[in-house]
Amino acid sequence: MTNHSIRALLKHGIDELRGARVSSYTLAAELLLLHAANRDRTWIYSHPEEFLSQAAAENYFALLARRAAGEPTQHLTGKQEFWGLDFVVSPDVLIPRPETEHLIEVALDRLAVLEVRAGRDPRLTGENLSIVDIGTGSGCIAIALAKELPHAKIYATDISPHALAIAKHNATRLGFRDRVQFTESNLLESLSTRTFDLIACNPPYIGVNEASSLPTEVRDHEPKEALFGGPEGYELYANLILQAARHLKPQGLLVVELGHNSLPAVQPLLDLSTWTNLLVTKDLSRIDRILSAEKI
């Protein structure tokens, strides 16, 4: 290819990724071009005839080849947007998904309902709230909650020290490092003496038995410990719910993300002698995505 104008490069990228059957190939080509050109979307579309340097164009071609071979776009650009914030990502952490934003929405809505029930102002600031995000990965859930609840005390755990390093980096660069305490832990084992008003978790919920059906960019490039919850996928929830029951204050909330078919196995684990006000929230694809409950 000899024409290195923005318009020609974008068309070339779309054609190449479409031919490789990459999902969302237009968006992927655009994001990789933005990254290679070190420009924003407004500039790209207002300067379609601008030429990239030979070095930038060659970098773009290399990125396209890697994406066509299966590497996630987010690993190539090093970032992913979540809750209006740009998070650094790497192969050490799960790439934040749009559906996980439902977890934030449900958590905030249910906290507001508790305030109304107590006769207080539902406009939350997080005053007197203690929150933990289990399996924080990139830190996206903990940091999003820190953004929305500026006075809450927030903890985040992960079993992976490499993931925690990424989460701490994100908290620092986004201005929330003094708001979130990060702890290496298997679930809540390292926070055994603490109790919380909210426990949030997006656990590994894909079954190892489903691995062959996953897209290459997920199966071969994201951390297996963040993807797979066991042979069926829902094995981790029992221990998670048991620990949550021990660590939540009365009227404390548990909000967890679900796999596409895990609700029938997970909902019965919420014993009605311990939990009340169970709520299932669907995502935009009408999949049961978020399960939340209040501790009695």
N, C-alpha and C positions, 0 to 999 in steps of 0.2 A: 504494500500500500504506500503510495507516494504523497497523497493529499492528507496533510495532518491538520486540517481545519477542525474546529470543534464539531461542526455539523457532520463532516465525513467520518470522524473518529467515532462519534456516537452511533451513527448508522452502522458502521463496521462492527462495533461492539455488540449491538443488538442482534445483528445477523449471526455473528459467531456464537453468541450464547443461546440464541434460539435454536441454532443447528445442533448445539450440544444438549438440548432439552433441559436447560437450566430453568428452574422455576423463577417466576418474576424477572425474566431476562432483561426487560427494558429498564426496570429499576436498578438491577445489578450493574448493567452497563453504565448507567448514569452515575451511580455511586462510585464506581471504580474510576470513571473519568474525572469526577470531582476530586477524588483522592490524588490521582496522578497529576492533575493540573494545579492542585493546591488552591482551588477556587471554590466559591459557593455556587449554589444552583442559579441564583439570580444572574451572576456574571456569565455563567455558561450559556444561558438562553438569551442573554442580551448581546452576546458576542459570537454568534454562530460561525462567522467567517474568520474569526481569529485563529491563528496558527499556533500550535504547541511546538515547543522545541523538540528536536530529535530525541533528546534524552527522555523528556516527559512522555513522548509518544511511545518510545520503546518500553518504558516502564508500564504504560497502559496495556500494551500488547502482552507483556509478561503476566500482568494481573489477569487479563482475560483468559489466557491459557491456563493459569492456575485455577480460576473459577470454573472453567469448562471441565477441568479434571476432577472437580469435586470439592475444592476448598471453599468454605463459607465466605461470602462477601465480607462479613463482619471481621473475620480473621485477617483478611487482606487489607481492609481499611483500618483495623484495630479499634473499631468503635461501634456502638449500637445505641440508638436513642431509646429512652424509657422514661415515662412520666415527665417529658419535656426536658430531660437532662441527657447529655452525651456521656455514656459509660465506656471506659476502656475495657476491651475484652481480649481474651487470648485463649489458646486451647486448654488452659487450666480451669476455665469457668464455663458454665452453661451460658449461652447467648440469651440475654433477656428477650422474652417473647411478649407480643402485645397482649395476649390473653392473661398474662400475669398482672396486668394493670387492674383487672377485675378484682384481684385480691386486695389491692390498695383501696379500691372503691368500697368494697364490702366492709373492710376493717373500719374505715372512716365513718361509713353510714351507721354501723352498729355501735361504735363508740358514741356517736351523736345521739342515737336512740337512748342509750343508757343515761346520758346527760339530761335528756327531756324527762325520762322516767323519774330522775332524782330531783326534778324541778329546777335544773340549772340551765344556763344558756348553752344551746347546742353548737354554737360557733366555737369549735375546738381550738385550743392552743397547745394541748398536751399537758397542761398544769396537773401535777401530781400523778401522772401516768408513767408506768414502767412497762416497757415493751421489749420483746425479744424476737428477732428474726432467726429462725433455725435453718442452717444450710444456706448461708447468705450468698455464696458464690461471688458474683461481681459486686455485691453489696446493694443491688438495685432496690430491693424491698426496704431494707433498713434506711437507706438514704432518702428514698421517696417519702417514707413516713417521717423522717427527720425534717424534710422540707415542709411537710404539711402540719407538723406538730412541733413547733419550735421550742416548746418548754418541756417536752417529754424526755424521760431518761430512756435511752435506747441501747440495747445490746444486740450483738450479732455473733452467731457461732458458725463455725464450719469445721469439718473434720480434716480438711486439706489446708496445710500451711501455705501452699502455693495460691490457692483461691483467696485466702485471707490477705495475702500480700497485694493481690489485685484489688480487693475490696477496700483495703486501707488507702491504696493509691487513689482510687476513685473518690473516697471520702475527702481526702486531702485536696485534690484538684478541683472538686466541686464545692469546697468550703464547708464541709460538715465533719471534719476530722475530730473536732472537740465535742461533737454531739453523739457519736456512736462509739461504744466500747466493743472492740473485737476480741473474741476469745476462741482459741482452738478447742474444739469440743465435739464429741459424738453426741448429737442432739443436745441435751441440757446437762450432761454429766458434770461438766466443769463449773456449772452455776447451781450446784446442788442446794445451796442455802437461800437462794433468791426466789421471790414470788413476783408474779407479773399480772398486769391488767389485760394484756394482749399478748398472745403467742401467735406469730405468723410463720407459715412455712410453705415453701414450694419444694416438696421432697422428690427424690428420684421415684418415678412412678411408671416407667415403661418396663414391660416384662422382657426378660432375656429371650423368652420364646418369640418375641416380636421383632428381634433385632434385624432379621433378614429383610423385613418389610420397610425398614427405615430408609430415608434418603441417604445417599453416600455422604453428604456434607454433615449429617447428624451422626450417623453410625461410626464413621471413620475419623471424625475430627473434633467431636465434643467429648468431655471427660466421662468415661463410663460410670464412674461413681456418682456422677450427678444425673445420669440418665436412667440407670437400671435399678429398680427397687427389689429385684429378686426374680425368680422364674416367671411369676405372673405379673409382677410389677407393684402390687399393693402390700407386699410383706412388711414394709417399714412402718406403715400407719399404726399398727397395734402398739408398738413400743412408743411411738410419738404421742399417741393419745393417752397412754398410761402415764407418761412423764408429764404431759400437759395437765392432767388432772391433779398431779401432786404439786405443780408449780404455779397454778393459777389461783388468784384470790377469788373469794366468792363474787359472783357476777363477772368474773374474768372471761375473756373471749378467746376462743381458738378459731383461727381462720386458716384453712389449708387449701392448696390447689389439688385438683384431682386429675387423674388420667382419663382418657376418653371413655373408658369402660369400667372404672374402678368404684363408682358409687355403691353398687350393690354389695361389694365386699367391705367397704369402709364404713358406711352409715351404721350398720349394726354394732360396730365397735363403740359407738357413743351410747353407753349404758344410760338409760333414762333415770336411773337413781343418782347419777352424777351430773348429767347434762340436760339442759332444757333449751327451748327456743332454737331448735335446729332449723337451718335454712340452707337450701341448695340454690346456687345462682348459676344460670346458664351463660355461656359466652356468646359471641355474635354468630357462631355457627350452630347455636342451639344445643351445644354439648354441655352436660352437667360439669361445671368447671371449678366452682368454689363451694366448699362445705364449711359452714360456720356454726358454732354452738356456744352457749353460755354455760359456765360451770354453776351448778346450784350452790 
